[in-house]
């Protein structure tokens, strides 16, 4: 069976992560890399096609899949262009910076009959997989309340060497870049959010970012549960916590650690949770760490899906739901009122 051939657009930290995982995955082969910086392309040692013009990469007939790992604000146009060129696409989070753009990406995928995968790698964390199983099997019973806490540090060093992080047009906001995975997991685990009311402030990044560094959100779920989402990038010196706690009829459970990588607490009626499988470490970027490094499972899913052996782990519709919630939260901050999500 022939290899699935990949091209990467955007060769920053995440692009390099995709490169590593493609090389490690049986049935996957990296054949092309694009970055708009000549010095970045020249530093790539692997013998593949290299260009600073992504349209040249899209013209390569041998490529089956494009990994869009460029700045957030470029995901939409690059994905649409790739789909129109007959390529399947793996789009990094966030899928786009507006629901309108997400919808066009989905429609283009349908019109071209090409697959659109959205990267939500934290779904593969062992504690999250266990929590999803408990919820889906009805073990926890009716959910009453959900609390999501994201307390990370992003200091000046994180922003100073980037020409896009912290900018409204290419970054989009703290929820898009730092915490969209947590919003995805809220939807993945608990279903639709039907309303949000939010406050946001920029306390410690006034010279480095165009938006809030701290936010508090209250929300209502379609299943009648209520909850809060609290986040900041002002945790002193280092990341403190990334957690989801669920209070339900038959139990309470908290998945925590810094990156949703530990089962911190549970007390569930007639239930004992055996030792969980070992998860991957977090993505290490030197002076800070990000979400869990599960891109191996993302790339494996792409290969197996295109071979008809699996289904897409995270669909474009699910990627759109994350953007929909973030849009509603930012709208609530702007007008200082509750926003209902249709």
Phi and psi restraints in degrees (value plus and minus 20) as a CYANA .aco file:
   2 UNK   PHI     -91.5   -51.5
   2 UNK   PSI     133.5   173.5
   3 UNK   PHI     -88.6   -48.6
   3 UNK   PSI     128.9   168.9
   4 UNK   PHI    -102.6   -62.6
   4 UNK   PSI     103.5   143.5
   5 UNK   PHI    -120.0   -80.0
   5 UNK   PSI     110.0   150.0
   6 UNK   PHI    -132.2   -92.2
   6 UNK   PSI     127.9   167.9
   7 UNK   PHI    -145.2  -105.2
   7 UNK   PSI     128.6   168.6
   8 UNK   PHI    -138.2   -98.2
   8 UNK   PSI     110.0   150.0
   9 UNK   PHI    -130.8   -90.8
   9 UNK   PSI      92.0   132.0
  10 UNK   PHI      83.5   123.5
  10 UNK   PSI      86.2   126.2
  11 UNK   PHI    -134.8   -94.8
  11 UNK   PSI      30.0    70.0
  12 UNK   PHI    -108.1   -68.1
  12 UNK   PSI    -172.4  -132.4
  13 UNK   PHI     -78.4   -38.4
  13 UNK   PSI     -64.8   -24.8
  14 UNK   PHI     -93.8   -53.8
  14 UNK   PSI     -57.0   -17.0
  15 UNK   PHI     -79.1   -39.1
  15 UNK   PSI     -62.3   -22.3
  16 UNK   PHI     -84.4   -44.4
  16 UNK   PSI     -55.4   -15.4
  17 UNK   PHI     -84.0   -44.0
  17 UNK   PSI     -62.8   -22.8
  18 UNK   PHI     -81.7   -41.7
  18 UNK   PSI     -63.2   -23.2
  19 UNK   PHI     -75.1   -35.1
  19 UNK   PSI     -70.6   -30.6
  20 UNK   PHI     -78.5   -38.5
  20 UNK   PSI     -66.3   -26.3
  21 UNK   PHI     -91.3   -51.3
  21 UNK   PSI     -55.2   -15.2
  22 UNK   PHI     -82.2   -42.2
  22 UNK   PSI     -64.7   -24.7
  23 UNK   PHI     -81.5   -41.5
  23 UNK   PSI     -50.0   -10.0
  24 UNK   PHI    -107.5   -67.5
  24 UNK   PSI     -30.7     9.3
  25 UNK   PHI    -117.9   -77.9
  25 UNK   PSI     104.9   144.9
  26 UNK   PHI     -83.7   -43.7
  26 UNK   PSI     111.7   151.7
  27 UNK   PHI      70.1   110.1
  27 UNK   PSI     -22.7    17.3
  28 UNK   PHI    -131.5   -91.5
  28 UNK   PSI     123.4   163.4
  29 UNK   PHI    -163.1  -123.1
  29 UNK   PSI     105.1   145.1
  30 UNK   PHI    -105.6   -65.6
  30 UNK   PSI     106.2   146.2
  31 UNK   PHI    -142.6  -102.6
  31 UNK   PSI     -30.1     9.9
  32 UNK   PHI    -178.4  -138.4
  32 UNK   PSI     126.2   166.2
  33 UNK   PHI    -156.8  -116.8
  33 UNK   PSI     117.9   157.9
  34 UNK   PHI    -148.3  -108.3
  34 UNK   PSI     117.0   157.0
  35 UNK   PHI    -168.8  -128.8
  35 UNK   PSI     126.8   166.8
  36 UNK   PHI     -97.8   -57.8
  36 UNK   PSI     -24.5    15.5
  37 UNK   PHI    -123.0   -83.0
  37 UNK   PSI      99.5   139.5
  38 UNK   PHI     -79.1   -39.1
  38 UNK   PSI     -59.9   -19.9
  39 UNK   PHI     -85.5   -45.5
  39 UNK   PSI     -49.9    -9.9
  40 UNK   PHI     -89.3   -49.3
  40 UNK   PSI     -67.4   -27.4
  41 UNK   PHI     -81.3   -41.3
  41 UNK   PSI     -61.4   -21.4
  42 UNK   PHI     -86.7   -46.7
  42 UNK   PSI     -40.8    -0.8
  43 UNK   PHI    -103.5   -63.5
  43 UNK   PSI     -30.2     9.8
  44 UNK   PHI     -97.3   -57.3
  44 UNK   PSI      99.8   139.8
  45 UNK   PHI    -103.3   -63.3
  45 UNK   PSI     -47.7    -7.7
  46 UNK   PHI     -82.7   -42.7
  46 UNK   PSI     118.6   158.6
  47 UNK   PHI    -101.7   -61.7
  47 UNK   PSI      68.1   108.1
  48 UNK   PHI    -156.3  -116.3
  48 UNK   PSI     150.4   190.4
  49 UNK   PHI     -88.0   -48.0
  49 UNK   PSI     112.9   152.9
  50 UNK   PHI    -150.3  -110.3
  50 UNK   PSI     119.8   159.8
  51 UNK   PHI    -175.1  -135.1
  51 UNK   PSI     137.8   177.8
  52 UNK   PHI    -119.9   -79.9
  52 UNK   PSI     -19.5    20.5
  53 UNK   PHI    -135.7   -95.7
  53 UNK   PSI      90.1   130.1
  54 UNK   PHI     -87.0   -47.0
  54 UNK   PSI     -43.9    -3.9
  55 UNK   PHI     -84.6   -44.6
  55 UNK   PSI     -53.9   -13.9
  56 UNK   PHI     -84.2   -44.2
  56 UNK   PSI     -57.7   -17.7
  57 UNK   PHI     -86.6   -46.6
  57 UNK   PSI     -61.2   -21.2
  58 UNK   PHI     -84.8   -44.8
  58 UNK   PSI     -43.3    -3.3
  59 UNK   PHI     -98.5   -58.5
  59 UNK   PSI     -27.7    12.3
  60 UNK   PHI     -94.3   -54.3
  60 UNK   PSI      92.4   132.4
  61 UNK   PHI     -86.0   -46.0
  61 UNK   PSI     -46.3    -6.3
  62 UNK   PHI     -95.4   -55.4
  62 UNK   PSI     -33.8     6.2
  63 UNK   PHI     -98.7   -58.7
  63 UNK   PSI     108.2   148.2
  64 UNK   PHI    -113.6   -73.6
  64 UNK   PSI     -55.9   -15.9
  65 UNK   PHI    -154.8  -114.8
  65 UNK   PSI     114.3   154.3
  66 UNK   PHI    -126.4   -86.4
  66 UNK   PSI     106.2   146.2
  67 UNK   PHI    -113.6   -73.6
  67 UNK   PSI      94.2   134.2
  68 UNK   PHI    -112.3   -72.3
  68 UNK   PSI      83.5   123.5
  69 UNK   PHI    -143.9  -103.9
  69 UNK   PSI      10.6    50.6
  70 UNK   PHI    -103.2   -63.2
  70 UNK   PSI     157.5   197.5
  71 UNK   PHI     -75.0   -35.0
  71 UNK   PSI     130.6   170.6
  72 UNK   PHI     -68.5   -28.5
  72 UNK   PSI     -66.3   -26.3
  73 UNK   PHI     -88.7   -48.7
  73 UNK   PSI     -28.7    11.3
  74 UNK   PHI    -120.9   -80.9
  74 UNK   PSI     -28.7    11.3
  75 UNK   PHI     -78.6   -38.6
  75 UNK   PSI     -64.1   -24.1
  76 UNK   PHI     -79.0   -39.0
  76 UNK   PSI     -77.9   -37.9
  77 UNK   PHI     -86.7   -46.7
  77 UNK   PSI     -60.8   -20.8
  78 UNK   PHI     -85.4   -45.4
  78 UNK   PSI     -58.1   -18.1
  79 UNK   PHI     -86.6   -46.6
  79 UNK   PSI     -66.9   -26.9
  80 UNK   PHI     -80.5   -40.5
  80 UNK   PSI     -64.2   -24.2
  81 UNK   PHI     -81.4   -41.4
  81 UNK   PSI     -61.6   -21.6
  82 UNK   PHI     -86.2   -46.2
  82 UNK   PSI     -62.9   -22.9
  83 UNK   PHI     -82.0   -42.0
  83 UNK   PSI     -62.0   -22.0
  84 UNK   PHI     -86.0   -46.0
  84 UNK   PSI     -42.9    -2.9
  85 UNK   PHI    -106.7   -66.7
  85 UNK   PSI     -14.0    26.0
  86 UNK   PHI      63.6   103.6
  86 UNK   PSI       2.5    42.5
  87 UNK   PHI    -123.2   -83.2
  87 UNK   PSI     123.8   163.8
  88 UNK   PHI     -93.6   -53.6
  88 UNK   PSI     134.6   174.6
  89 UNK   PHI    -152.2  -112.2
  89 UNK   PSI     115.6   155.6
  90 UNK   PHI    -127.8   -87.8
  90 UNK   PSI      89.5   129.5
  91 UNK   PHI    -122.9   -82.9
  91 UNK   PSI     104.8   144.8
  92 UNK   PHI     -86.9   -46.9
  92 UNK   PSI     143.1   183.1
  93 UNK   PHI     -95.4   -55.4
  93 UNK   PSI     131.1   171.1
  94 UNK   PHI     -93.1   -53.1
  94 UNK   PSI     134.9   174.9
  95 UNK   PHI     -75.1   -35.1
  95 UNK   PSI     -62.7   -22.7
  96 UNK   PHI    -183.0  -143.0
  96 UNK   PSI    -197.3  -157.3
  97 UNK   PHI    -125.4   -85.4
  97 UNK   PSI     -12.0    28.0
  98 UNK   PHI    -174.2  -134.2
  98 UNK   PSI     130.8   170.8
  99 UNK   PHI     -83.9   -43.9
  99 UNK   PSI     -56.8   -16.8
 100 UNK   PHI     -75.7   -35.7
 100 UNK   PSI     -66.6   -26.6
 101 UNK   PHI     -88.1   -48.1
 101 UNK   PSI     -58.3   -18.3
 102 UNK   PHI     -78.6   -38.6
 102 UNK   PSI     -64.5   -24.5
 103 UNK   PHI     -82.5   -42.5
 103 UNK   PSI     -58.9   -18.9
 104 UNK   PHI     -87.2   -47.2
 104 UNK   PSI     -56.8   -16.8
 105 UNK   PHI     -81.9   -41.9
 105 UNK   PSI     -63.9   -23.9
 106 UNK   PHI     -84.4   -44.4
 106 UNK   PSI     -65.5   -25.5
 107 UNK   PHI     -85.1   -45.1
 107 UNK   PSI     -57.2   -17.2
 108 UNK   PHI     -86.0   -46.0
 108 UNK   PSI     -59.1   -19.1
 109 UNK   PHI     -80.7   -40.7
 109 UNK   PSI     -61.3   -21.3
 110 UNK   PHI     -89.1   -49.1
 110 UNK   PSI     -62.7   -22.7
 111 UNK   PHI     -86.6   -46.6
 111 UNK   PSI     -54.9   -14.9
 112 UNK   PHI    -111.3   -71.3
 112 UNK   PSI     -26.2    13.8
 113 UNK   PHI      37.8    77.8
 113 UNK   PSI      19.6    59.6
 114 UNK   PHI    -138.1   -98.1
 114 UNK   PSI     128.7   168.7
 115 UNK   PHI     -99.5   -59.5
 115 UNK   PSI     121.3   161.3
 116 UNK   PHI    -143.7  -103.7
 116 UNK   PSI      88.0   128.0
 117 UNK   PHI    -117.5   -77.5
 117 UNK   PSI     119.9   159.9
 118 UNK   PHI    -136.3   -96.3
 118 UNK   PSI     112.3   152.3
 119 UNK   PHI    -100.0   -60.0
 119 UNK   PSI      96.5   136.5
 120 UNK   PHI    -157.4  -117.4
 120 UNK   PSI      48.9    88.9
 121 UNK   PHI     -89.3   -49.3
 121 UNK   PSI     -37.8     2.2
 122 UNK   PHI     -91.6   -51.6
 122 UNK   PSI     -32.7     7.3
 123 UNK   PHI     -82.1   -42.1
 123 UNK   PSI     -41.3    -1.3
 124 UNK   PHI    -109.7   -69.7
 124 UNK   PSI     -23.1    16.9
 125 UNK   PHI     -80.1   -40.1
 125 UNK   PSI     111.8   151.8
 126 UNK   PHI     -72.7   -32.7
 126 UNK   PSI     -64.4   -24.4
 127 UNK   PHI     -84.9   -44.9
 127 UNK   PSI     -54.0   -14.0
 128 UNK   PHI     -88.3   -48.3
 128 UNK   PSI     -60.6   -20.6
 129 UNK   PHI     -80.6   -40.6
 129 UNK   PSI     -61.2   -21.2
 130 UNK   PHI     -86.7   -46.7
 130 UNK   PSI     -63.9   -23.9
 131 UNK   PHI     -81.4   -41.4
 131 UNK   PSI     -62.4   -22.4
 132 UNK   PHI     -80.5   -40.5
 132 UNK   PSI     -62.4   -22.4
 133 UNK   PHI     -81.6   -41.6
 133 UNK   PSI     -64.4   -24.4
 134 UNK   PHI     -83.1   -43.1
 134 UNK   PSI     -61.7   -21.7
 135 UNK   PHI     -88.2   -48.2
 135 UNK   PSI     -66.2   -26.2
 136 UNK   PHI     -85.1   -45.1
 136 UNK   PSI     -52.0   -12.0
 137 UNK   PHI    -107.9   -67.9
 137 UNK   PSI     -18.5    21.5
 138 UNK   PHI      54.6    94.6
 138 UNK   PSI      -6.1    33.9
 139 UNK   PHI     -84.9   -44.9
 139 UNK   PSI     -58.3   -18.3
 140 UNK   PHI     -99.6   -59.6
 140 UNK   PSI     -38.1     1.9
 141 UNK   PHI      55.1    95.1
 141 UNK   PSI    -183.0  -143.0
 142 UNK   PHI     -83.7   -43.7
 142 UNK   PSI     111.4   151.4
 143 UNK   PHI    -100.9   -60.9
 143 UNK   PSI     113.8   153.8
 144 UNK   PHI    -121.4   -81.4
 144 UNK   PSI     -67.3   -27.3
 145 UNK   PHI    -168.6  -128.6
 145 UNK   PSI     125.3   165.3
 146 UNK   PHI    -147.9  -107.9
 146 UNK   PSI     111.5   151.5
 147 UNK   PHI    -143.2  -103.2
 147 UNK   PSI     101.2   141.2
 148 UNK   PHI    -133.1   -93.1
 148 UNK   PSI     104.4   144.4
 149 UNK   PHI    -143.1  -103.1
 149 UNK   PSI     109.0   149.0
 150 UNK   PHI    -152.1  -112.1
 150 UNK   PSI      80.0   120.0
 151 UNK   PHI    -139.2   -99.2
 151 UNK   PSI      74.7   114.7
 152 UNK   PHI    -139.3   -99.3
 152 UNK   PSI     150.6   190.6
 153 UNK   PHI    -138.0   -98.0
 153 UNK   PSI     108.1   148.1
 154 UNK   PHI    -153.3  -113.3
 154 UNK   PSI      83.9   123.9
 155 UNK   PHI    -112.8   -72.8
 155 UNK   PSI    -194.2  -154.2
 156 UNK   PHI     -80.8   -40.8
 156 UNK   PSI     -54.5   -14.5
 157 UNK   PHI     -80.6   -40.6
 157 UNK   PSI     -53.1   -13.1
 158 UNK   PHI     -82.1   -42.1
 158 UNK   PSI     -55.7   -15.7
 159 UNK   PHI    -116.6   -76.6
 159 UNK   PSI     -47.2    -7.2
 160 UNK   PHI     -88.3   -48.3
 160 UNK   PSI     -46.9    -6.9
 161 UNK   PHI    -119.5   -79.5
 161 UNK   PSI      -6.0    34.0
 162 UNK   PHI    -134.9   -94.9
 162 UNK   PSI     121.2   161.2
 163 UNK   PHI    -116.3   -76.3
 163 UNK   PSI     -12.0    28.0
 164 UNK   PHI    -157.4  -117.4
 164 UNK   PSI     -50.0   -10.0
 165 UNK   PHI     -84.1   -44.1
 165 UNK   PSI     113.4   153.4
 166 UNK   PHI      71.2   111.2
 166 UNK   PSI     -26.9    13.1
 167 UNK   PHI    -112.6   -72.6
 167 UNK   PSI     123.9   163.9
 168 UNK   PHI     -86.5   -46.5
 168 UNK   PSI     -57.7   -17.7
 169 UNK   PHI     -99.1   -59.1
 169 UNK   PSI     -51.1   -11.1
 170 UNK   PHI    -126.9   -86.9
 170 UNK   PSI     -47.8    -7.8
 171 UNK   PHI    -111.6   -71.6
 171 UNK   PSI     -74.9   -34.9
 172 UNK   PHI      80.5   120.5
 172 UNK   PSI     -51.9   -11.9
 173 UNK   PHI     125.4   165.4
 173 UNK   PSI     141.9   181.9
 174 UNK   PHI     -78.8   -38.8
 174 UNK   PSI     -57.0   -17.0
 175 UNK   PHI     -88.2   -48.2
 175 UNK   PSI     -52.2   -12.2
 176 UNK   PHI     -92.0   -52.0
 176 UNK   PSI     -65.1   -25.1
 177 UNK   PHI    -109.9   -69.9
 177 UNK   PSI     -67.3   -27.3
 178 UNK   PHI    -109.2   -69.2
 178 UNK   PSI     -60.5   -20.5
 179 UNK   PHI    -142.1  -102.1
 179 UNK   PSI      -4.9    35.1
 180 UNK   PHI     -85.1   -45.1
 180 UNK   PSI     -48.6    -8.6
 181 UNK   PHI     -82.1   -42.1
 181 UNK   PSI     -56.4   -16.4
 182 UNK   PHI     -89.7   -49.7
 182 UNK   PSI     -57.8   -17.8
 183 UNK   PHI     -87.8   -47.8
 183 UNK   PSI     -59.3   -19.3
 184 UNK   PHI     -78.1   -38.1
 184 UNK   PSI     -64.3   -24.3
 185 UNK   PHI     -88.8   -48.8
 185 UNK   PSI     -51.7   -11.7
 186 UNK   PHI     -79.4   -39.4
 186 UNK   PSI     -65.9   -25.9
 187 UNK   PHI     -88.2   -48.2
 187 UNK   PSI     -64.5   -24.5
 188 UNK   PHI     -79.6   -39.6
 188 UNK   PSI     -61.8   -21.8
 189 UNK   PHI    -105.4   -65.4
 189 UNK   PSI     -58.5   -18.5
 190 UNK   PHI    -138.6   -98.6
 190 UNK   PSI     -27.5    12.5
 191 UNK   PHI      71.3   111.3
 191 UNK   PSI    -182.9  -142.9
 192 UNK   PHI     -88.0   -48.0
 192 UNK   PSI     118.3   158.3
 193 UNK   PHI    -110.7   -70.7
 193 UNK   PSI     110.0   150.0
 194 UNK   PHI    -124.8   -84.8
 194 UNK   PSI     -36.5     3.5
 195 UNK   PHI    -177.4  -137.4
 195 UNK   PSI     133.0   173.0
 196 UNK   PHI    -159.4  -119.4
 196 UNK   PSI     130.0   170.0
 197 UNK   PHI    -156.8  -116.8
 197 UNK   PSI     106.5   146.5
 198 UNK   PHI    -158.2  -118.2
 198 UNK   PSI     131.8   171.8
 199 UNK   PHI    -148.0  -108.0
 199 UNK   PSI     119.3   159.3
 200 UNK   PHI    -158.7  -118.7
 200 UNK   PSI     125.6   165.6
 201 UNK   PHI    -161.9  -121.9
 201 UNK   PSI     132.0   172.0
 202 UNK   PHI    -128.0   -88.0
 202 UNK   PSI      86.1   126.1
 203 UNK   PHI    -118.0   -78.0
 203 UNK   PSI     -62.4   -22.4
 204 UNK   PHI    -146.3  -106.3
 204 UNK   PSI     -10.1    29.9
 205 UNK   PHI    -151.4  -111.4
 205 UNK   PSI      13.6    53.6
 206 UNK   PHI     -86.5   -46.5
 206 UNK   PSI     -42.3    -2.3
 207 UNK   PHI    -121.4   -81.4
 207 UNK   PSI     -20.7    19.3
 208 UNK   PHI    -141.7  -101.7
 208 UNK   PSI     -41.4    -1.4
 209 UNK   PHI    -154.9  -114.9
 209 UNK   PSI     136.7   176.7
 210 UNK   PHI    -114.3   -74.3
 210 UNK   PSI      -9.3    30.7
 211 UNK   PHI    -169.4  -129.4
 211 UNK   PSI    -185.8  -145.8
 212 UNK   PHI     -93.2   -53.2
 212 UNK   PSI     131.0   171.0
 213 UNK   PHI    -131.1   -91.1
 213 UNK   PSI     -23.5    16.5
 214 UNK   PHI    -165.6  -125.6
 214 UNK   PSI     118.2   158.2
 215 UNK   PHI    -170.6  -130.6
 215 UNK   PSI     133.0   173.0
 216 UNK   PHI    -151.0  -111.0
 216 UNK   PSI     106.8   146.8
 217 UNK   PHI    -148.8  -108.8
 217 UNK   PSI     111.4   151.4
 218 UNK   PHI    -126.0   -86.0
 218 UNK   PSI     125.9   165.9
 219 UNK   PHI    -167.3  -127.3
 219 UNK   PSI     138.8   178.8
 220 UNK   PHI    -137.1   -97.1
 220 UNK   PSI     118.0   158.0
 221 UNK   PHI    -120.6   -80.6
 221 UNK   PSI     137.0   177.0
 222 UNK   PHI     -83.8   -43.8
 222 UNK   PSI     -44.2    -4.2
 223 UNK   PHI    -104.4   -64.4
 223 UNK   PSI      -7.6    32.4
 224 UNK   PHI      61.1   101.1
 224 UNK   PSI     -20.9    19.1
 225 UNK   PHI     -94.4   -54.4
 225 UNK   PSI     138.0   178.0
 226 UNK   PHI    -139.1   -99.1
 226 UNK   PSI     145.7   185.7
 227 UNK   PHI    -189.6  -149.6
 227 UNK   PSI     157.1   197.1
 228 UNK   PHI    -153.5  -113.5
 228 UNK   PSI     129.1   169.1
 229 UNK   PHI    -148.2  -108.2
 229 UNK   PSI      92.8   132.8
 230 UNK   PHI    -137.1   -97.1
 230 UNK   PSI     108.9   148.9
 231 UNK   PHI    -166.7  -126.7
 231 UNK   PSI     133.6   173.6
 232 UNK   PHI    -180.4  -140.4
 232 UNK   PSI     133.2   173.2
 233 UNK   PHI    -128.8   -88.8
 233 UNK   PSI       1.3    41.3
 234 UNK   PHI    -125.5   -85.5
 234 UNK   PSI      -7.5    32.5
 235 UNK   PHI     -79.3   -39.3
 235 UNK   PSI     109.9   149.9
 236 UNK   PHI     -82.1   -42.1
 236 UNK   PSI      97.0   137.0
 237 UNK   PHI      50.8    90.8
 237 UNK   PSI     -51.6   -11.6
 238 UNK   PHI    -174.6  -134.6
 238 UNK   PSI     144.8   184.8
 239 UNK   PHI     -82.0   -42.0
 239 UNK   PSI     120.9   160.9
 240 UNK   PHI    -127.7   -87.7
 240 UNK   PSI     -71.8   -31.8
 241 UNK   PHI    -178.4  -138.4
 241 UNK   PSI     123.9   163.9
 242 UNK   PHI    -156.4  -116.4
 242 UNK   PSI      91.4   131.4
 243 UNK   PHI    -164.1  -124.1
 243 UNK   PSI     135.9   175.9
 244 UNK   PHI    -152.0  -112.0
 244 UNK   PSI     103.6   143.6
 245 UNK   PHI    -138.4   -98.4
 245 UNK   PSI     112.3   152.3
 246 UNK   PHI    -140.5  -100.5
 246 UNK   PSI     107.2   147.2
 247 UNK   PHI    -126.7   -86.7
 247 UNK   PSI      99.9   139.9
 248 UNK   PHI    -156.2  -116.2
 248 UNK   PSI     153.0   193.0
 249 UNK   PHI     -75.0   -35.0
 249 UNK   PSI     -62.7   -22.7
 250 UNK   PHI    -126.2   -86.2
 250 UNK   PSI     -11.9    28.1
 251 UNK   PHI     151.5   191.5
 251 UNK   PSI     149.3   189.3
 252 UNK   PHI    -148.0  -108.0
 252 UNK   PSI     119.0   159.0
 253 UNK   PHI    -167.5  -127.5
 253 UNK   PSI     119.9   159.9
 254 UNK   PHI    -148.5  -108.5
 254 UNK   PSI     101.2   141.2
 255 UNK   PHI    -119.5   -79.5
 255 UNK   PSI     104.1   144.1
 256 UNK   PHI    -162.0  -122.0
 256 UNK   PSI    -148.0  -108.0
 257 UNK   PHI      59.4    99.4
 257 UNK   PSI    -180.9  -140.9
 258 UNK   PHI    -107.7   -67.7
 258 UNK   PSI     -41.7    -1.7
 259 UNK   PHI    -157.5  -117.5
 259 UNK   PSI      12.5    52.5
 260 UNK   PHI      37.6    77.6
 260 UNK   PSI      20.6    60.6
 261 UNK   PHI    -132.7   -92.7
 261 UNK   PSI     -17.0    23.0
 262 UNK   PHI    -154.8  -114.8
 262 UNK   PSI     129.9   169.9
 263 UNK   PHI    -111.7   -71.7
 263 UNK   PSI      79.6   119.6
 264 UNK   PHI     -99.7   -59.7
 264 UNK   PSI     -52.1   -12.1
 265 UNK   PHI    -182.6  -142.6
 265 UNK   PSI     121.4   161.4
 266 UNK   PHI    -175.2  -135.2
 266 UNK   PSI     126.6   166.6
 267 UNK   PHI    -167.6  -127.6
 267 UNK   PSI      77.4   117.4
 268 UNK   PHI    -146.4  -106.4
 268 UNK   PSI     113.1   153.1
 269 UNK   PHI     -73.1   -33.1
 269 UNK   PSI     104.7   144.7
 270 UNK   PHI      35.5    75.5
 270 UNK   PSI      11.8    51.8
 271 UNK   PHI    -152.8  -112.8
 271 UNK   PSI     111.8   151.8
 272 UNK   PHI    -141.5  -101.5
 272 UNK   PSI     105.9   145.9
 273 UNK   PHI    -113.9   -73.9
 273 UNK   PSI      97.6   137.6
 274 UNK   PHI     -90.2   -50.2
 274 UNK   PSI     148.5   188.5
 275 UNK   PHI     -77.2   -37.2
 275 UNK   PSI     111.4   151.4
 276 UNK   PHI     -99.9   -59.9
 276 UNK   PSI     138.3   178.3
 277 UNK   PHI     -83.2   -43.2
 277 UNK   PSI     136.1   176.1
 278 UNK   PHI     -93.1   -53.1
 278 UNK   PSI     108.4   148.4
 279 UNK   PHI    -111.5   -71.5
 279 UNK   PSI     149.6   189.6
 280 UNK   PHI     -93.7   -53.7
 280 UNK   PSI     137.5   177.5
 281 UNK   PHI     -91.6   -51.6
 281 UNK   PSI     150.4   190.4
 282 UNK   PHI     -94.2   -54.2
 282 UNK   PSI     139.5   179.5
 283 UNK   PHI     -86.2   -46.2
 283 UNK   PSI     104.5   144.5
 284 UNK   PHI    -125.7   -85.7
 284 UNK   PSI      96.3   136.3
 285 UNK   PHI    -131.5   -91.5
 285 UNK   PSI       6.6    46.6
 286 UNK   PHI      72.9   112.9
 286 UNK   PSI    -112.1   -72.1
 287 UNK   PHI    -108.0   -68.0
 287 UNK   PSI     -19.4    20.6
 288 UNK   PHI    -172.1  -132.1
 288 UNK   PSI     143.3   183.3
 289 UNK   PHI    -141.6  -101.6
 289 UNK   PSI     132.4   172.4
 290 UNK   PHI    -135.3   -95.3
 290 UNK   PSI    -171.7  -131.7
 291 UNK   PHI     -92.1   -52.1
 291 UNK   PSI     158.2   198.2
 292 UNK   PHI     -85.7   -45.7
 292 UNK   PSI     126.4   166.4
 293 UNK   PHI    -109.4   -69.4
 293 UNK   PSI      57.6    97.6
 294 UNK   PHI    -130.6   -90.6
 294 UNK   PSI       3.3    43.3
 295 UNK   PHI     -85.5   -45.5
 295 UNK   PSI     -39.9     0.1
 296 UNK   PHI     -80.9   -40.9
 296 UNK   PSI     -62.1   -22.1
 297 UNK   PHI     -91.1   -51.1
 297 UNK   PSI     -51.9   -11.9
 298 UNK   PHI     -84.0   -44.0
 298 UNK   PSI     -70.2   -30.2
 299 UNK   PHI     -86.5   -46.5
 299 UNK   PSI     -59.2   -19.2
 300 UNK   PHI     -79.7   -39.7
 300 UNK   PSI     -61.2   -21.2
 301 UNK   PHI     -84.3   -44.3
 301 UNK   PSI     -58.2   -18.2
 302 UNK   PHI     -81.3   -41.3
 302 UNK   PSI     -69.2   -29.2
 303 UNK   PHI     -81.4   -41.4
 303 UNK   PSI     -67.3   -27.3
 304 UNK   PHI     -89.5   -49.5
 304 UNK   PSI     -54.3   -14.3
 305 UNK   PHI     -86.0   -46.0
 305 UNK   PSI     -64.8   -24.8
 306 UNK   PHI     -88.2   -48.2
 306 UNK   PSI     -39.8     0.2
 307 UNK   PHI    -113.2   -73.2
 307 UNK   PSI     -18.1    21.9
 308 UNK   PHI      58.8    98.8
 308 UNK   PSI      -1.2    38.8
 309 UNK   PHI    -119.6   -79.6
 309 UNK   PSI     -38.2     1.8
 310 UNK   PHI    -162.3  -122.3
 310 UNK   PSI     157.2   197.2
 311 UNK   PHI    -131.3   -91.3
 311 UNK   PSI     144.3   184.3
 312 UNK   PHI     -80.0   -40.0
 312 UNK   PSI     109.7   149.7
 313 UNK   PHI     -87.9   -47.9
 313 UNK   PSI     -60.9   -20.9
 314 UNK   PHI    -154.0  -114.0
 314 UNK   PSI      95.0   135.0
 315 UNK   PHI     -99.8   -59.8
 315 UNK   PSI     145.8   185.8
 316 UNK   PHI     -84.1   -44.1
 316 UNK   PSI     -54.5   -14.5
 317 UNK   PHI     -79.8   -39.8
 317 UNK   PSI     -63.5   -23.5
 318 UNK   PHI     -85.4   -45.4
 318 UNK   PSI     -58.2   -18.2
 319 UNK   PHI     -81.1   -41.1
 319 UNK   PSI     -58.5   -18.5
 320 UNK   PHI     -84.9   -44.9
 320 UNK   PSI     -56.4   -16.4
 321 UNK   PHI     -81.9   -41.9
 321 UNK   PSI     -56.7   -16.7
 322 UNK   PHI     -82.1   -42.1
 322 UNK   PSI     -67.1   -27.1
 323 UNK   PHI     -83.6   -43.6
 323 UNK   PSI     -58.2   -18.2
 324 UNK   PHI     -79.2   -39.2
 324 UNK   PSI     -64.0   -24.0
 325 UNK   PHI     -88.1   -48.1
 325 UNK   PSI     -60.5   -20.5
 326 UNK   PHI     -84.8   -44.8
 326 UNK   PSI     -62.6   -22.6
 327 UNK   PHI     -76.9   -36.9
 327 UNK   PSI     -63.6   -23.6
 328 UNK   PHI     -85.7   -45.7
 328 UNK   PSI     -59.6   -19.6
 329 UNK   PHI     -83.4   -43.4
 329 UNK   PSI     -65.7   -25.7
 330 UNK   PHI     -88.1   -48.1
 330 UNK   PSI     -53.3   -13.3
 331 UNK   PHI     -85.9   -45.9
 331 UNK   PSI     -60.9   -20.9
 332 UNK   PHI     -82.7   -42.7
 332 UNK   PSI     -60.7   -20.7
 333 UNK   PHI     -80.9   -40.9
 333 UNK   PSI     -60.2   -20.2
 334 UNK   PHI     -87.8   -47.8
 334 UNK   PSI     -62.9   -22.9
 335 UNK   PHI    -119.5   -79.5
 335 UNK   PSI     -26.7    13.3
 336 UNK   PHI      37.5    77.5
 336 UNK   PSI      23.4    63.4
 337 UNK   PHI    -163.3  -123.3
 337 UNK   PSI     143.0   183.0
 338 UNK   PHI     -86.2   -46.2
 338 UNK   PSI     119.5   159.5
 339 UNK   PHI    -139.4   -99.4
 339 UNK   PSI     109.5   149.5
 340 UNK   PHI    -113.1   -73.1
 340 UNK   PSI     118.8   158.8
 341 UNK   PHI    -120.9   -80.9
 341 UNK   PSI      97.1   137.1
